[in-house]
Amino acid sequence: MGYASGVHAQLRVVAIAPVLNEERKIGEVCRRTPRDVVDELIVVDDGSTDRSATVAASGGATVLALPEKVGVGAALRIGYQYAIDKEFDVAVVMAGNNKDAPEEIPRLLEPIASGQADLVQGSRYLESNADLGAMPTYRRIATRVHPMLFSVVAGQRMTDSTNGFRAIRVSALLDPRLDISSPGLDEYELEPYLLLRAIKSGYRVREVPVTKLYPQRQLGQTKMKPLTGWWSMLRPLAYGAIATAPRARTARRAS
């Protein structure tokens, strides 16, 4: 996907990476983040007991260190609130374990900068034969089944509804229909919930192809547990199916 140089120039962009004990990986995330596109990199340290915060700070990130683990969803809320308080235009979320490709952030920004989208979802499945690395079998299955269910509930086809690599207009986060304050969204629920509520509320949501590489198992692939993590990702779909918030008849643009 091409990217027009300078198209993001009018946008203030913050990148948010939640981490929990990722001292071996967060340094690479900081190094790979394109500073000509990202105005500030925020690492939300979710109560790590290793040197994650120190490594991130050494890599030029602003570290928001939490005294204890609160969950990835709660950590993301803190990052989003930072984006609101500092009046950024766009917030990009990416993994703190180096599975995403920060170099691809411009792909997420382009549809927003050109006025075509309010939320841009990265998809590892838009390109055929994409290299997923050593992705566990259960994750390969889950990340294929979830978008099928998600698309039915959302009323819009999505190919990768569990991917946390995305960008959103910060102004959209102020919409009460996208309320992410519930403690029930403290873990993995927040990401699919926010995506679903954005679609249901009429925001313009697009997918773009991105890379997501899983390392070998011995290097640590994911902290998501197969059963409880999978239920965390499915629960927002049940909420969305019975949600009373109306969906706008025409796509709304976040101002």
C-alpha positions in Angstrom: 0.0 0.0 0.0 1.5 3.3 -1.0 1.9 6.3 1.3 1.9 9.9 0.2 4.8 11.6 1.9 3.7 14.5 4.2 0.0 13.6 4.0 0.1 13.2 7.8 1.8 16.6 8.4 -1.3 18.2 9.9 -1.9 15.4 12.4 -0.4 15.2 15.9 0.1 11.4 16.4 0.7 9.5 19.6 1.6 5.8 19.5 0.6 3.7 22.5 2.3 0.4 23.5 1.1 -1.5 26.6 3.7 -3.8 28.1 4.0 -6.4 30.8 7.5 -7.9 31.4 8.8 -7.3 27.8 12.3 -6.0 28.6 13.7 -8.1 25.7 11.3 -6.8 23.1 10.1 -3.2 24.0 13.5 -1.7 23.0 13.0 -3.0 19.4 9.5 -1.5 19.4 10.9 1.9 20.4 13.7 1.6 17.8 11.4 0.7 15.0 8.8 3.4 15.7 9.0 6.0 12.9 9.6 9.3 14.6 9.0 11.3 11.5 5.3 10.2 11.7 4.9 9.7 15.5 5.1 12.8 17.6 5.3 10.9 20.9 5.6 7.2 21.9 3.8 6.2 25.1 4.7 2.9 26.8 2.1 2.0 29.4 3.9 -0.4 31.8 1.3 -2.6 33.3 3.1 -3.4 36.6 6.1 -5.1 35.1 8.5 -6.7 37.5 11.4 -6.6 35.0 13.3 -3.7 33.3 10.6 -2.9 30.7 10.1 0.6 31.9 13.8 1.4 32.0 14.4 -0.1 28.5 11.5 1.9 27.1 12.6 5.1 28.6 16.1 4.5 27.2 14.5 4.0 23.8 13.0 7.5 23.9 9.5 6.6 25.1 7.4 8.4 27.6 6.7 5.7 30.2 3.5 5.6 32.2 4.5 3.1 34.9 1.6 1.5 36.9 2.4 0.2 40.4 0.5 -3.1 39.8 -1.0 -5.0 36.9 -4.4 -3.7 35.8 -4.9 -5.5 32.5 -4.2 -4.7 28.9 -7.5 -3.0 28.4 -7.1 -0.8 31.5 -3.6 0.1 30.4 -4.9 1.1 27.0 -7.5 3.3 28.6 -4.7 5.1 30.4 -2.9 5.6 27.1 -6.1 6.9 25.4 -6.7 9.3 28.2 -3.2 10.6 27.8 -4.0 11.2 24.1 -7.1 13.1 25.0 -5.4 15.2 27.7 -2.5 16.1 25.4 -4.9 16.9 22.6 -3.4 14.6 20.0 -5.3 14.1 16.7 -4.7 10.4 16.3 -3.8 7.6 18.6 -2.1 4.5 17.2 -2.0 1.3 19.3 0.6 -1.4 18.8 1.9 -4.4 20.7 4.7 -3.9 23.1 6.1 -7.4 22.4 7.4 -6.5 18.9 4.8 -8.6 17.0 3.6 -5.6 15.0 5.6 -3.6 12.5 5.8 0.0 13.7 7.2 0.9 10.3 3.7 0.3 8.9 2.1 3.0 11.1 1.8 5.3 8.0 -0.5 2.7 6.4 -2.8 3.2 9.4 -2.6 7.0 9.2 -3.2 7.5 5.5 -7.0 6.9 5.4 -7.4 9.2 8.4 -5.2 11.9 7.1 -6.9 11.8 3.7 -10.3 12.1 5.3 -11.5 8.6 4.4 -11.7 7.0 7.9 -12.0 7.7 11.6 -10.7 4.3 12.7 -8.3 2.2 10.7 -7.9 -1.5 11.6 -4.8 -3.4 10.7 -5.4 -6.8 9.2 -2.8 -9.5 8.8 -5.2 -11.4 6.5 -5.7 -8.8 3.7 -2.6 -10.0 1.9 -2.6 -13.5 0.6 0.1 -15.8 1.9 1.1 -13.4 4.7 3.9 -14.6 6.9 2.4 -15.0 10.4 5.6 -16.4 11.9 5.3 -19.2 14.6 1.7 -18.4 15.3 0.1 -21.1 17.6 -2.5 -23.2 15.9 -5.3 -22.2 18.3 -4.6 -18.6 17.5 -4.7 -19.2 13.8 -8.2 -20.8 14.2 -9.4 -18.1 16.7 -8.3 -15.2 14.6 -10.2 -16.6 11.6 -13.4 -17.5 13.4 -13.7 -14.3 15.4 -14.0 -12.0 12.3 -16.8 -14.2 10.9 -18.8 -13.7 14.1 -17.8 -10.1 14.5 -18.9 -9.2 10.9 -22.4 -10.7 11.6 -22.8 -8.6 14.7 -21.2 -5.5 13.3 -23.0 -5.5 10.0 -19.7 -4.8 8.3 -17.2 -7.3 7.0 -13.9 -7.4 8.9 -11.1 -9.8 8.2 -9.0 -9.3 11.4 -11.2 -8.1 14.4 -8.7 -9.3 17.1 -5.7 -7.4 15.8 -4.8 -4.6 18.2 -2.7 -2.7 15.7 -4.9 0.2 14.8 -5.3 4.0 14.6 -8.3 6.1 15.8 -9.2 9.8 15.7 -8.8 10.9 19.3 -12.0 13.0 19.0 -14.0 9.8 18.6 -12.9 8.7 22.0 -15.0 11.5 23.5 -18.2 10.1 22.1 -20.2 8.6 24.9 -21.4 5.8 22.6 -17.8 4.6 22.5 -17.5 4.6 26.3 -14.7 2.3 27.3 -14.7 3.1 31.0 -16.3 -0.1 32.2 -14.2 -2.4 34.4 -15.5 -5.2 32.3 -13.2 -4.0 29.6 -10.0 -4.2 31.6 -8.5 -7.2 29.7 -8.7 -8.2 26.0 -12.3 -7.2 25.7 -11.6 -3.5 25.1 -10.1 -3.9 21.6 -13.0 -5.7 19.9 -15.5 -3.7 21.9 -14.1 -0.4 20.7 -14.0 -1.6 17.1 -17.6 -2.8 17.3 -18.9 0.3 19.0 -17.2 2.5 16.4 -18.9 0.6 13.5 -22.3 0.6 15.3 -22.1 4.3 16.0 -21.6 5.1 12.3 -17.9 6.0 12.3 -16.0 5.2 9.1 -13.9 2.1 9.7 -11.4 0.7 7.2 -9.0 -2.1 7.2 -5.4 -2.0 5.8 -2.9 -4.8 5.4 -0.3 -5.0 8.1 2.3 -7.5 9.3 2.0 -9.5 12.5 4.8 -12.0 13.2 4.8 -14.4 16.1 8.3 -15.4 17.4 9.3 -18.9 18.3 7.6 -20.2 21.4 10.7 -20.1 23.6 10.9 -16.4 23.0 7.4 -15.8 24.3 4.5 -15.5 21.9 1.6 -14.2 23.8 0.3 -13.7 27.3 -3.3 -14.5 26.3 -4.5 -17.8 27.7 -6.4 -20.0 25.2 -9.8 -20.3 27.1 -10.1 -17.1 29.2 -8.4 -15.0 26.6 -10.8 -16.3 23.9 -13.8 -15.6 26.0 -12.5 -12.1 26.6 -12.5 -11.5 22.9 -16.0 -13.0 22.4 -17.8 -11.3 25.2 -18.0 -7.9 23.5 -19.8 -9.5 20.6 -22.6 -10.6 23.0 -22.7 -7.0 24.4 -22.8 -5.6 20.8 -25.6 -7.9 19.8 -27.9 -6.5 22.5 -26.5 -2.9 22.6 -29.2 -0.2 22.4 -26.9 2.5 21.0 -28.3 3.3 17.5 -26.2 3.1 14.5 -26.1 6.2 12.4 -27.8 5.8 9.0 -24.9 7.5 7.3 -21.2 7.3 8.2 -20.2 9.9 10.7 -17.0 11.8 10.5 -15.1 12.5 13.7 -14.4 16.2 13.9 
